Amino acid sequence: MTTNAVVPEAIPLWAEIDLAALEHNVRVLRGRAPRSELMAVVKADAYGHGLVPCAQAAVRAGASWLGVAQLTEACTLRDAGVDARLLTWLYPPGADLAGALRRDIDVSASAPWALDELAAAARRIGRTARVHLKVDTGLGRGGAFGADWDKLVRHARCLEGEEAIRVVGVWTHFAHADAPEHPTVLAQQERFFEAVARAERAGLRPEVRHLANSAATLLHPGAHADLVRPGIALYGLSPVPQVADDFGLRPVMTLKARLVLVKRLPAGQGVSYGHAYAPAADTVVGLVPAGYADGIPRHASNAGPVLVGSTRTRVAGRVCMDQIVVDLGAGSTAGAGDEVVLFGGGPGQPTAQDWADAAGTISYEIVTRVGARVPRFHVGAQEPAR
């Protein structure tokens, strides 16, 4: 992080969000796919980083599209005045699709019922719905699979004839793009482009074809197509941590706290619930006001890395609902109020990936699970788009 937030002393735990780092990451990703447009995926409150500020930063840095899973996220962005093409894709029957269309939001469809509801909403408000058809090329999750794809295409073409909808995009999602050598990566690309060709033979004329997530944007140029959709990489975290390359990305979130208590404990004294940790020698412990209610994974008990001053230590004992204990060592001079870094990207700081490794999960979960009661402070220069 290049800029520190000015945080009131009374705040015990906070996240600093470096928007300059996010803008840098957008430019790095644009450079990896220079002939494609870039959709910044800002779903899940921008992976826990703050929906509107991060979307605005991404657009400043050159993202021409934004992607969110839920309709409410899309409407929030549009109501905040964010100006970019905007796609949303996850909604049940009966959702307020008319509200999305009034806000000039593109909507995905994976089944005929979704097309029917989009067409009905469009007719009610006198607009044509802009639709992206999703094809399941092997993930086995969202999208039309197998013969259902041709049915979806035919239904979309019929509704286009009524001018209720217009198919502006076709898209899919990878199952193993984070495993660069996995055979499904190439197989899914081949299935995708064949599905696009079948749609075009049926008379559809999509403007954009898109299938590249963060990993594919960084590692698979053949998947870039008209539009790439990076998510986790926007926030400076690698989608392929097994590859020894940070790709020039800069972590955007730093999670910090202040010690609220420092005290000495004798050797053998159990620490916190269940006495899952006991120091082998007399020591100094610190109490950090961050727990699983704030998103600290309980699976990182006795393992989660923490930086206190220049001392790298780890969670001592169990992660509790609101707090953790750290062993600072017998010679520690730390005191209440001293700053703690749980993860970030600066020199010597633990990273979200370190926490993911400690908890047996992925960095995506570490940042998106940071709780709502943790205030976000958005810092960093607002760099112009290039």
Secondary structure, 3 states (H helix, E strand, C coil): CCCCCCCCCCCCEEEEEEHHHHHHHHHHHHHHCCCCEEEEECHHHHHHCCHHHHHHHHHHCCCCEEEEEEHHHHHHHHHCCCCCEEEEEECCCCCCHHHHHHCCCEEEECCHHHHHHHHHHHHHHCCCEEEEEEEECCCCCCCEECHHHHHHHHHHHHHHHCCCEEEEEEECCCCCCCCCCCHHHHHHHHHHHHHHHHHHHCCCCCCEEEEECHHHHHHCHHHCCCEECCCHHHHCCCCCCCCCCCCCCCCCEEEEEECCEEEEECCCCCECHHHCECCCCCEEEEEECCCHHHCCCHHHCCCCEEEECCEEEEECCCCCCCCEEEECCCCCCCCCCCEEEEECCCCCCCCHHHHHHHHCCCHHHHHHCCCCCCCEEEECCCCCCC
